[in-house]
Amino acid sequence: MVIVFALLALGVLVAGNWYLWRRLFRDTTRGPGLARRAGAVAIAGGWVLAVGAVVGERAGAPFWLQQALAWPGFLWLALSVYLLLAVVAGEVVRSLLRRLPARRARATVAERQEQPVPAGSVPPKAPEAEPGPAPLPEPSRRLFVSRVVAGAAAAAAVGTVGYGTYGVLRGPGVKRVTVPLAKLPRAAHGYRIAVVSDIHLGPILGRGFAQKVVDTINATQPDIVAVVGDLVDGSVKNLGPAAAPLSQLKAPSYFVTGNHEYFSGAEQWVEEVRRLGLHPLENARTELPWFDLAGVNDIAGESEGQGPDFGKALGDRDTARACVLLAHQPVQIHDAVRHGVDLQLSGHTHGGQLWPGNFIAAAANPTVAGLERYGDTQLYVSRGAGAWGPPTRVGAPSDITVIELASTQV
């Protein structure tokens, strides 16, 4: 089954790229030549770089090589998505542009035929056509339309990816969300939790980006900070210096693993964030003055015998107290409901990151972004501060969320 799926995916990929090459290079040139060959090399080379970037990151290639491959390879992934979408949308424009001259010609002929001629008079002689530029022959018109549509599609794709990349590199914005909790004491009304997820430090987003995230969090003056997984994409050896600004977080900070930590050496990263002053919650709970704060490992840890253990994190607690749970993936909400959690804070989805990826994310997660209720448990999902793969977001801006807890007690 896996082989069949892989072959199907490969077939779709090849067909999509052939379509791109046809519309962007073959249809815009008069015949075989350098432009067509250059287009084929550019598309094939982009995918070689993209595959190299993914494999290099997962295989732990030398960090300099990861950095060399990441920028062009991952940006090509994003660009190819929006080139394909733009070219497909351009089919409608292509059809209209091709039909427009024919419609005008038919309308002109119809007007001349409908002019009334008085009875007994000789029809006037048609005036001689004034000299002017001859209409384009059909092959030239087709080439002109193809070039216009291809140029517009390329410009739209480059503009979309460029703006989406700028949005990531400038750093996350701040969202503020109020969450009422019935069990929260009145004295804790207004308690602020800064939630940050999916920072994804790696070959593209480094120490400078981490510093922006830390400065943004500190500026919100939260009571505590919750780092809910996918902090890194790489080893402590390569990314330890990039994560160093986390030591500057002013509020007490708590950390749980995400799936990407288990691709990057989770045990080493847990020790590193502890060294930086954060408090890892590995299937553990701490009793804060007004509520319990718990955290569970990510589901990906099951392959290493370090999966989530809700019983260990939430068992034997005073259920009269409010409980906030840090869990990287939204799908963990069902266990949270069974264990009487009041609020779960998650990330993982990136809000889809690249539209229309939000529809794929919605198929795999109960909530893609924002606050929703499941029984007596509320789930908040952050879109994340960084980006995985392409350092680009379209339709899913990055964020750090300040959750303000509200007591409903009088």
C-alpha positions in Angstrom: 0.0 0.0 0.0 2.9 2.4 0.9 4.5 1.6 -2.5 1.3 2.3 -4.4 0.8 5.6 -2.5 4.4 6.6 -3.2 4.1 5.8 -6.9 0.8 7.8 -7.1 2.4 10.8 -5.4 5.4 10.6 -7.7 3.1 10.5 -10.7 1.2 13.5 -9.5 4.4 15.4 -8.9 5.8 14.6 -12.3 2.6 15.5 -14.0 2.3 18.8 -12.1 5.8 19.8 -13.0 5.4 18.9 -16.6 2.3 21.1 -16.7 4.2 23.9 -15.2 7.0 23.6 -17.7 4.5 23.4 -20.6 2.7 26.6 -19.6 5.7 28.6 -18.5 8.3 27.6 -21.1 7.0 25.5 -24.0 3.8 27.6 -24.6 5.7 30.9 -24.3 8.4 30.1 -26.9 8.3 29.6 -30.7 10.2 26.3 -30.7 12.8 24.1 -29.0 15.8 26.1 -27.8 17.7 27.4 -24.8 14.6 28.8 -23.0 12.9 25.5 -22.9 16.0 23.6 -21.7 16.7 26.3 -19.1 13.1 25.9 -17.8 13.4 22.2 -17.5 16.7 22.5 -15.7 15.3 25.2 -13.3 12.3 23.0 -12.4 14.2 19.8 -12.0 17.0 21.6 -10.1 14.5 23.2 -7.7 13.2 19.8 -6.8 16.7 18.4 -6.3 17.5 21.2 -3.9 14.1 20.7 -2.1 14.6 17.0 -1.6 18.2 17.6 -0.6 17.0 20.2 2.0 14.5 17.8 3.6 16.8 14.7 3.5 19.8 16.7 4.8 17.8 18.0 7.8 16.5 14.6 8.7 19.7 12.7 8.1 21.8 15.2 10.1 24.0 16.4 7.3 26.8 18.9 8.1 25.1 22.1 9.2 26.7 24.2 6.6 25.3 21.9 3.9 21.8 22.1 5.5 22.0 25.9 5.4 23.2 25.9 1.8 20.3 23.7 0.7 17.5 25.1 2.9 17.0 28.6 1.5 16.7 27.6 -2.2 15.2 24.2 -1.6 12.5 25.2 0.8 11.6 28.4 -1.1 11.2 26.4 -4.3 8.6 24.2 -2.4 6.6 27.3 -1.6 7.1 28.9 -5.1 6.1 25.7 -6.9 2.8 25.5 -5.0 1.8 29.1 -5.9 3.1 28.8 -9.5 0.8 25.8 -10.0 -2.2 27.5 -8.4 -1.6 30.7 -10.5 -1.1 28.8 -13.7 -4.3 26.8 -13.1 -6.2 30.0 -12.4 -4.7 31.5 -15.5 -6.5 28.9 -17.6 -9.7 31.0 -17.2 -7.9 34.2 -18.3 -6.3 32.3 -21.2 -9.7 31.2 -22.5 -11.2 34.7 -22.3 -8.2 36.4 -24.0 -8.3 33.9 -26.9 -12.1 34.3 -27.4 -12.2 38.1 -27.2 -10.9 39.0 -30.7 -13.3 36.5 -32.3 -16.3 37.9 -30.4 -15.3 41.4 -31.5 -15.1 40.4 -35.1 -18.5 38.7 -35.0 -20.0 41.7 -33.4 -18.6 44.0 -36.1 -20.0 41.8 -38.9 -23.4 41.7 -37.3 -23.6 45.5 -37.0 -22.8 46.0 -40.7 -25.4 43.4 -41.7 -28.1 45.0 -39.6 -27.8 48.5 -41.1 -31.2 49.3 -42.9 -31.2 50.1 -46.6 -34.1 52.4 -47.9 -36.5 50.8 -50.5 -35.5 51.5 -54.1 -32.1 52.8 -53.2 -28.7 51.2 -54.1 -26.9 49.9 -51.1 -24.0 52.2 -50.3 -20.5 51.0 -51.3 -18.6 49.8 -48.3 -15.9 52.3 -47.4 -12.4 51.2 -48.0 -10.6 50.1 -44.9 -8.1 52.6 -43.6 -4.6 51.4 -43.5 -3.5 50.1 -40.1 -1.7 47.3 -38.4 -2.8 43.9 -39.5 -4.4 41.6 -36.9 -2.2 39.0 -35.4 -2.3 35.6 -37.0 -3.7 32.9 -34.8 -0.3 31.3 -33.8 1.1 34.8 -32.8 -2.1 35.6 -30.8 -1.8 32.3 -29.0 1.9 33.0 -28.2 1.0 36.5 -27.0 -1.7 35.2 -24.7 0.5 32.5 -23.3 3.2 35.0 -22.5 0.8 37.4 -20.8 -0.7 34.6 -18.6 2.6 33.0 -17.8 4.1 36.3 -16.8 1.2 37.3 -14.6 1.2 33.8 -12.9 5.0 34.1 -12.2 4.6 37.6 -10.8 1.7 36.6 -8.6 3.6 33.5 -7.3 6.8 35.4 -6.6 4.9 38.2 -4.9 2.9 35.8 -2.7 5.9 33.9 -1.6 8.0 37.0 -1.1 5.4 38.7 1.1 4.8 35.5 3.0 8.5 35.1 3.7 8.8 38.7 4.8 6.0 38.0 7.3 7.8 35.2 8.9 11.3 36.8 9.0 10.0 40.0 10.6 8.8 37.9 13.6 5.4 36.9 15.1 2.7 39.3 16.1 0.8 39.2 19.4 -2.7 37.9 19.8 -4.7 38.4 23.0 -7.4 35.9 23.9 -9.6 35.8 27.1 -10.5 32.4 28.4 -13.0 32.0 31.2 -12.5 29.2 33.7 -15.2 28.3 36.1 -12.8 26.8 38.7 -10.3 29.8 38.6 -10.3 31.8 41.9 -11.3 35.4 41.7 -7.8 36.4 42.8 -6.4 34.9 39.6 -8.6 36.9 37.3 -6.5 38.4 34.6 -3.6 35.9 34.9 -1.6 36.0 31.7 0.0 33.0 29.9 2.2 33.7 26.9 1.8 30.8 24.5 4.5 30.2 21.9 4.7 27.1 19.7 6.5 25.9 16.6 9.4 28.3 16.6 11.4 25.8 14.4 14.9 27.1 14.9 17.0 25.4 12.2 19.1 26.1 9.2 17.0 29.2 8.2 15.6 30.6 11.4 18.5 31.1 13.8 19.6 33.1 16.9 18.3 36.4 15.5 14.8 35.0 15.1 14.9 33.5 18.6 15.8 36.9 20.0 12.8 38.5 18.2 10.5 35.8 19.8 12.0 36.4 23.3 11.8 40.2 23.0 8.2 40.0 21.9 7.2 37.6 24.8 9.0 39.8 27.4 7.2 42.9 26.0 3.8 41.3 26.8 4.8 41.0 30.5 3.1 37.6 31.1 2.9 35.8 34.4 4.2 32.6 32.9 5.4 31.4 29.5 4.3 28.2 27.8 6.5 26.8 25.0 4.4 24.1 23.6 6.7 22.1 21.4 8.6 22.1 18.0 11.2 24.5 19.3 13.9 23.2 17.0 14.8 21.3 13.8 18.3 20.0 14.6 20.7 18.9 17.2 21.9 20.8 20.3 25.3 20.8 18.8 24.1 22.8 15.8 21.3 24.9 17.3 22.3 25.3 20.9 23.7 28.9 20.2 20.5 29.7 18.3 18.3 28.7 21.3 20.5 30.7 23.8 18.2 33.8 23.9 15.5 31.7 25.7 17.6 32.2 28.8 16.5 35.9 28.7 12.8 35.1 29.3 11.8 37.1 32.3 8.7 35.1 33.4 8.8 31.5 34.7 8.8 29.4 31.6 7.6 25.9 30.9 8.3 23.5 28.0 6.8 20.4 26.5 8.2 18.4 23.5 6.7 18.5 20.0 7.1 15.9 17.3 10.1 17.7 15.8 12.1 17.4 19.1 12.0 13.6 18.6 13.7 14.1 15.2 16.3 16.3 16.8 17.4 14.4 20.0 14.6 15.1 22.5 16.5 14.0 25.6 19.4 16.4 24.8 17.0 19.2 24.1 15.1 18.7 27.4 18.4 19.1 29.2 19.4 22.1 27.2 16.1 24.0 27.8 16.5 23.1 31.5 20.0 24.6 31.4 18.6 27.7 29.8 16.2 28.2 32.8 13.0 26.6 31.4 11.0 24.0 33.3 10.3 20.9 31.2 7.0 19.2 32.0 7.6 15.6 30.9 4.3 14.0 31.8 4.4 16.1 34.9 2.4 18.6 36.8 3.2 21.6 39.0 0.9 23.3 41.4 0.8 27.0 40.9 -0.9 29.2 43.5 -4.3 29.3 41.7 -4.3 26.4 39.3 -2.5 23.3 38.2 -0.2 23.4 35.2 0.5 20.1 33.6 2.4 18.9 30.5 2.6 15.7 28.5 5.1 14.5 25.9 4.3 14.5 22.3 2.8 11.5 20.6 5.9 11.1 18.5 7.8 10.1 21.7 6.0 6.8 21.7 8.5 5.4 19.2 11.2 6.0 21.9 9.2 4.8 24.8 8.6 8.5 25.9 5.0 9.0 24.7 2.3 11.0 26.6 1.2 9.6 30.0 -1.9 11.5 31.1 -2.3 9.4 34.2 1.1 10.3 35.4 0.7 14.0 34.6 -2.9 14.4 35.9 -3.6 11.5 38.3 -4.3 12.1 42.0 -4.7 15.8 41.5 -7.3 18.0 43.3 -10.1 18.2 40.7 -11.6 21.2 42.5 -8.7 23.2 41.2 -8.5 24.5 37.6 -6.1 22.7 35.4 -4.2 24.0 32.3 -2.5 21.4 30.1 0.4 21.9 27.7 0.2 19.3 24.9 1.8 20.0 21.5 -0.8 18.3 19.2 -4.5 19.3 19.2 -5.5 15.6 18.8 -4.5 15.1 22.4 -7.7 17.0 23.5 -9.7 13.8 23.7 -7.5 12.4 26.5 -7.5 15.8 28.1 -11.4 15.7 28.2 -11.3 12.3 29.8 -9.0 13.6 32.5 -11.0 16.7 33.4 -8.6 19.3 32.0 -10.1 22.8 31.9 -7.9 24.3 29.2 -5.4 22.7 26.8 -2.8 24.8 25.0 -1.4 23.4 21.8 0.3 24.2 18.5 1.5 21.9 15.7 -0.9 22.9 12.9 0.8 26.2 11.9 -2.8 27.2 11.0 -2.0 25.4 7.7 1.0 27.7 7.1 0.5 27.8 3.3 -3.0 28.3 1.9 -4.8 26.0 1.0 -2.9 23.9 3.5 -5.4 24.9 6.2 -7.9 22.4 4.6 -5.4 19.6 4.9 -4.6 20.6 8.5 -8.4 20.6 9.3 -8.7 17.1 8.1 -6.0 15.9 10.5 -6.7 18.0 13.6 -9.9 18.8 15.6 -9.0 22.5 15.7 -6.6 24.2 13.2 -6.3 27.5 15.1 -8.1 29.5 17.8 -10.3 28.6 20.8 -12.9 25.9 20.8 -14.8 23.9 23.4 -14.9 20.1 23.7 -17.4 19.2 26.5 -16.1 20.9 29.7 -12.6 21.4 28.2 -11.5 24.3 26.1 -8.7 23.9 23.5 -6.6 26.8 22.2 -4.3 26.2 19.2 -1.7 28.7 18.3 -0.6 29.1 14.7 3.0 29.1 15.9 5.8 31.7 15.8 8.0 30.3 13.1 7.6 28.0 10.1 8.8 24.6 9.0 10.2 24.0 5.6 9.6 27.1 3.6 10.1 30.2 5.8 6.8 31.4 4.4 3.3 31.8 5.6 0.3 32.6 3.4 -3.2 33.0 5.0 -1.8 31.8 8.4 0.2 34.6 10.0 2.6 33.6 12.8 1.7 34.6 16.4 2.5 34.6 20.1 -0.8 34.4 22.0 -1.3 36.0 25.4 -4.0 33.9 27.1 -5.7 36.0 29.8 -7.6 33.7 32.3 -10.9 35.0 33.5 -12.6 33.8 36.7 -16.4 33.4 36.5 -16.7 33.2 40.3 -18.4 36.1 42.0 
